[in-house]
Amino acid sequence: MKNILLIIILTLISCKDHNVQTDVNNNQYVDNLNNGYAELQAHNFTQAIKYFNDIIDNLTFSQSETLVAKSYLYRGLAKNDLGDERGAISDFTMIINNSRVNDYIAEAYHFRGIAHLNMRNLDLACSDWSKSGELGINRSYKFIQENCN
């Protein structure tokens, strides 16, 4: 089920603008994001995490909101698929606490809800999906219908 969810999630995310215009002077990080994303799509989760770690370890949200937020989001998805739900929740929480972009925050709430569901923390999952829905992620309401009522 996790692999099916990941495929759906990657499809939904890829519909948004994945290509990043760099707002830092080093294109290495843009390349790392693109390489990590390719590894994530290929289900090479451990390798994908290495690429995302390089960005997270070297940039801050204030240096590049897009690169850092997407790195945390994608790394969280990889961790969740590897069974590291706590690590995934931590990554999604970093976006919620540090991003200024509602789209990233909304996605983070949605995916953190999925990680909570995988840990059987249904109340926390439902709360996150509710917040995600309020922020514009309509598919979160389907998760609420299927799991929270």
N, C-alpha and C positions, 0 to 999 in steps of 0.2 A: 504494500500500500504506500509506503514512503516513496518508492521509486515512481509510482504513478502520480503522486502529489508533486514530486519534484518536476516531472515532465510538464505537468499542467502549469506549475508555477513558472518554470523557465519560459514556457510559451507565452504566458501573460506578461512577464517582465520584458521579454524580447520584443513585444509589441510596442513598448515604450522606447524612447530614444536611448539605446544602449551606448552608442558611440559618444564618447566624451570629448569635449573640447577642453584642452588643458588650460588651467588657470594657474599653473606653476611652470617653472622654467625647464622642467625635466620630463621629456616625453617617455622616459623609462617607466614611469608610474602608469601612464596611459597604456603602454604596451603590456605591463604586468596585469592591469585590469582586464584587458582584452584576452590575454593568454589564460588568465585564471578563469574567466568566463567560459572560454572554449573548453578548458579542462572540466569545469563544472557540467557543461552540457554533455561531455563525453563520459561522465560519471567517474572521473579520476579525481575524487574528492580530496584526497591527501595532497596531491600535486596542486590542485586549485588553491587550497588553503595556504600553501607556501607563497604563491603569487600575491594573495590578498594580505598575508602577514607583512610582506615587504612594504606595501603601501601603508598599512596601519602602523607599522613600527617607525615610519619615516615622515609621515605627514600628519597634520592635525586638521580638525574640521575647519578651522579658520584659514588654513592654507589652501585647502581644496575640498569644499563641501561635497562635491559630486564624487570625486575619487574615493574619499574616505567613507562616505555614507554607503556607496555601492559596494565597497570592499567589505564593510561590516555586514551588509545585507547578504551578499553572496557567500561570505565565509560562514555566516549563521546557517544558511541553507545547506552548505556542505557539512557542517558539524551535525546538524539535525539528521541528515541522511546517514551519517556515520554512527548515529546513536548517541551522540553527545548533546542531548537536549539542553543540559545546563549551560554548556558552552554557547549553544545557539541562543538561548534566552539572554545570556550576558551580552552577546553581540547585538541582538535586536534592541536591548535596553540601552546600549551605548548610543544608538541612533535616536531613540526616543528622548534621551536626556541631553543630547548634544547638537542635534540637527536643528536648523531653522527652516527647513523645507518640508512643508506639510505632506507632500507626496512620499517622501522617504519615511517620515514618521508614521503615516498611515499604513504603508507596507510593513514596517517593522512591527506595528501592533498586530497586523494580520498574521504574520509568520510566527510571532511570539505566541500567539494563540494556538497555532498548530503545534508548536513545541510543547506548550502546556498540555494540550490534549494528549500528545504522545506520552507525557509523564502522568497522565490520568488526573491532572489538576483542572477539572472541568469548570469550576467557578472562575479561575483565573483565565482560562481560555475564552469563556463566554464574555468576560469583562473586556478582554483585549479585542475580540471581534466586534463588540459593541462600539468601542472607541474607534476602531478602524472604519467601521461603517459610517459613523458620524463624520469622519474625516474624508469620506468619499469612496471608500473601497466597497462597492456594492456586493461583491461576491462574499464578503464577510457575513452578510445577512443570511446567505444560504447555509453557511457553517452554523450559524445560530439556530436556524430552523432544524437542521439535521441533528444537532448535538445538545442544544440548551433548553429546549421546551419540554 
